[in-house]
Amino acid sequence: MKTTNSKNTNKTIKDGFKCMDLVLHKIEFASVRIPPTMVVKDPHVGDAIARHLELSYRIVVRAKWPSEALLEGIIVKDLLSGRWRVTGEIERNNRYGNTSHCVVDPMLKKLCYCIPRSK
């Protein structure tokens, strides 16, 4: 599982550097918010799932060394379509010092671990 898309990310960084792919080390915490059964099984529509119901997951993950980024975010699954999406910003919950020196974008700074681009 990668948390960055290197192809798009690497277009926005300083020459001679790239962002290292962040690889999942472990899931530190996960919780789910489930709609109440009364909402899911609305008597007006029988046993059909009501439209626009979602499951909301709050997750905290740690990336492998050398980044060791501790990242937190909310992902949502639409029960009707089965699609997943990230909502809000991904937060970084530990310090990253100057490891993201090659990027200016505030969102990428949280995710990027700069390494020299191989020639």
BAFIMAR-302484 format. One record per atom (N, C-alpha, C, O): x, y, z; residue in one letter. Coordinates in steps of 0.001 Angstrom, whole numbers, plus 500000, padded with zeros to 6 digits. Layout:
BEGIN
XYZa...
***
This chain:
BEGIN
500846498822500000m500000500000500000m500884501231500000m501742501380500870m500690502093499059k501449503334498997k500539504482499375k499355504482499039k501095505467500078t500284506621500460t500553507816499568t499885508842499696t501504507708498680t501751508809497756t501709508285496336t501952507105496086t501403509167495424n501433508849494014n502678509518493459n502653510707493140n503762508771493339s505060509333492972s505044510056491642s505684511098491499s504328509525490670k504329510120489335k503849511571489381k504493512451488810k502725511831490054n502189513191490136n502961514043491128n503213515218490864n503335513482492248t504052514216493282t505387514724492767t505758515866493037t506105513905492038n507453514256491623n507507515358490571n508595515830490242n506360515782490032k506324516908489095k506424518241489832k506675519268489202k506235518250491142t506170519502491897t507348519696492845t507267520515493760t508434518968492648i509560519089493576i510804519621492872i510878519676491645i511776520009493691k513016520590493171k513771519591492303k513721518381492525k514473520132491307d515294519291490436d516296518497491255d516840518984492246d516528517273490825g517521516430491473g516980515624492645g517713514833493239g515700515813492987f515100515085494108f513807514418493672f513228514762492642f513373513475494461k512055512871494299k511544512469495674k512312512375496632k510243512235495761c509641511777497011c509685510256497040c509262509584496099c510198509741498124m510249508301498314m508823507777498516m508017508427499182m508507506613497949d507203506004498192d507086505662499671d507991505070500258d505964506041500260l505697505670501645l505023504304501635l504031504097500936l505568503379502413v505048502017502462v504477501771503850v505098502121504854v503302501171503906l502637500906505174l503473499985506056l503864498896505635l503745500427507283h504409499581508282h503361498903509152h503375497684509325h502437499721509707k501361499121510493k500214500101510679k500373501314510542k499059499542510995i497883500335511331i497916500541512838i497832499583513606i498039501799513254e498124502122514680e496739502156515330e496582501770516488e495737502621514576f494393502778515129f493393502807513984f493685503325512906f492222502252514220a491137502339513242a489804502304513977a489629501551514935a488872503125513518s487511503089514058s486544503281512902s486911503813511854s485315502846513099v484308502951512048v483034503555512627v482634503251513751v482416504407511839r481116504972512205r480083504336511284r480134504500510065r479148503609511884i478149502856511137i476787503516511311i476425503901512423i476024503652510219p474681504223510362p473806503321511240p473978502102511232p472881503901511988p471980503090512813p471151502131511954p470810502448510815p470830500962512507t470054499955511782t468727500509511291t468286500172510191t468085501351512085m466795501924511668m466919502732510380m465989502777509575m468065503363510192v468275504150508975v468540503228507792v468029503452506694v469344502188508022v469697501264506941v468476500480506473v468284500282505273v467654500037507416k466460499251507068k465215500103507273k464369499804508117k465122501140506506d463986502060506574d462700501318506201d462624500736505119d461687501327507076p460448500601506779p459733501114505526p458932500387504939p460003502321505119h459358502877503928h459919502307502629h459270502381501586h461127501737502688v461736501161501477v462044499676501643v462778499103500837v461496499052502673g461732497627502902g463151497377503375g463691498151504165g463761496295502892d465119495938503319d466202496586502466d467389496344502687d465814497396501508a466802498046500631a467623499060501421a467126499696502351a468867499196501040i469731500194501677i469284501575501222i469151501839500027i469055502447502190a468664503817501860a469788504487501075a470966504197501288a469419505368500182r470426506058499354r471304506973500208r470869507515501225r472537507125499770h473515508040500363h474006507615501748h474483508456502510h473901506349502084l474466505889503352l475940505582503156l476351505065502117l476727505910504173e478176505733504094e478704505135505393e478130505315506466e479814504419505259l480601504000506413l481809504916506462l482457505141505440l482117505441507622s483225506381507777s484286505752508674s484006505381509814s485506505634508151y486613505024508885y487649506092509227y488091506834508350y488032506168510486r489144507029510908r490325506100511128r490254505169511930r491413506360510410i492570505469510520i493838506266510817i493994507411510393i494725505627511552v496053506167511820v497034505075511413v496979503957511925v497935505406510487v498907504429509995v500326504967510157v500551506177510185v501271504044510261r502685504415510327r503379503851509093r503192502689508731r504187504701508455a504969504286507290a506262503620507760a506722503837508881a506828502811506880k508104502153507187k509238503164507235k509116504276506721k510328502772507848w511558503549507903w512036503777506469w511858502873505653w512614504887506110p513155505925506984p512160507024507341p512424507811508250p511034507099506656s510081508179506925s509437508044508303s509417508995509084s508916506868508589e508182506595509824e507056507605510064e506728507923511207e506472508101508976a505373509068509076a504193508440509808a503825507294509551a503610509203510717l502395508802511417l501268509637510814l501166510835511081l500424509005510001l499416509710509217l498013509338509674l497729508184509995l497141510346509696e495762510135510128e494814510731509099e495050511818508571e493747510010508827g492759510510507887g491443509771508013g491317508795508752g490472510262507273i489150509643507257i488862509192505833i488970509967504883i488492507920505707i488072507392504419i486615506960504544i486179506484505592i485879507136503461v484440506887503476v484096505913502357v484595506027501238v483233504951502682k482732504020501667k481250504293501452k480455504241502390k480889504584500207d479491504755499825d478886503358499696d479346502564498875d477863503049500491l477294501705500505l476542501358499225l476439500184498870l476027502342498545l475276502081497324l476204501773496147l475985500813495409l477247502599495980s478151502427494834s479350501538495150s479968500984494241s479683501400496437g480867500637496818g482158501426496666g483239500872496865g482073502704496319r483264503539496105r483829504056497421r483100504304498380r485155504210497437w485885504746498590w486416506125498235w486734506391497076w486513507016499241r487137508325499021r487722508823500342r487243508491501426r488765509622500211v489369510281501370v488622511589501572v488385512323500612v488251511888502811t487579513157503088t488494514014503952t489214513504504810t488459515305503717g489302516209504494g490773516031504158g491130515413503155g491606516577505007e493055516492504805e493642515299505525e493121514851506547e494726514795504984i495511513792505688i496420514562506635i497124515483506220i496403514187507894e497217514872508901e498441514041509236e498383512813509292e499551514731509457r500764514061509923r500893514348511403r500912515511511808r500980513305512220n500954513455513672n502314513323514339n502390513261515566n503374513278513571n504711513297514165n505582514282513381n505248514671512262n506674514666513974r507557515655513336r508296515050512163r508627513864512148r508547515903511176y509281515418510011y510474516295509670y511125516087508646y510767517274510521g511972518089510361g512139518620508953g511201519166508371g513338518458508404n513605518964507053n513616517839506018n514178518006504935n513007516706506333t512999515583505388t512200515884504128t512319515170503132t511380516944504164s510580517312502989s511073518621502375s510290519380501804s512364518875502497h512962520137502032h512791520386500542h512907521525500091h512519519346499775c512466519502498318c511088519915497805c510917520087496598c510101520079498688v508764520489498254v508322521743498989v508767522012500105v507444522504498355v506917523729498949v505457523537499367v505015524104500366v504719522748498610d503297522535498863d503069521996500286d503657520979500654d502220522665501091p502004522255502484p501489520817502637p501881520120503574p500627520374501739m500115519002501824m501214517993501529m501345516984502222m502008518272500488l503083517351500131l504174517321501193l504817516289501383l504394518440501891k505412518478502947k505138517408503996k506073516825504545k503857517144504281k503500516135505280k503815514721504807k504062513830505619k503806514519503488l503924513172502934l505278512850502323l505669511684502261l505996513869501873c507208513639501092c508436513411501969c508702514174502898c509171512362501661y510486512114502233y511444512239501053y511542511332500226y512154513372500979c512985513690499817c514218512795499740c514924512588500727c514453512276498547i515663511498498287i516229511966496945i515485512447496090i517550511826496760p518141512224495476p517575511368494342p517371510163494489p517331512022493214r516843511305492029r518021510578491409r519073511174491179r517850509289491136s518939508538490498s519024508921489034s518012509216488397s520229508915488509k520463509385487139k520259508309486131k520417508546484933k
***
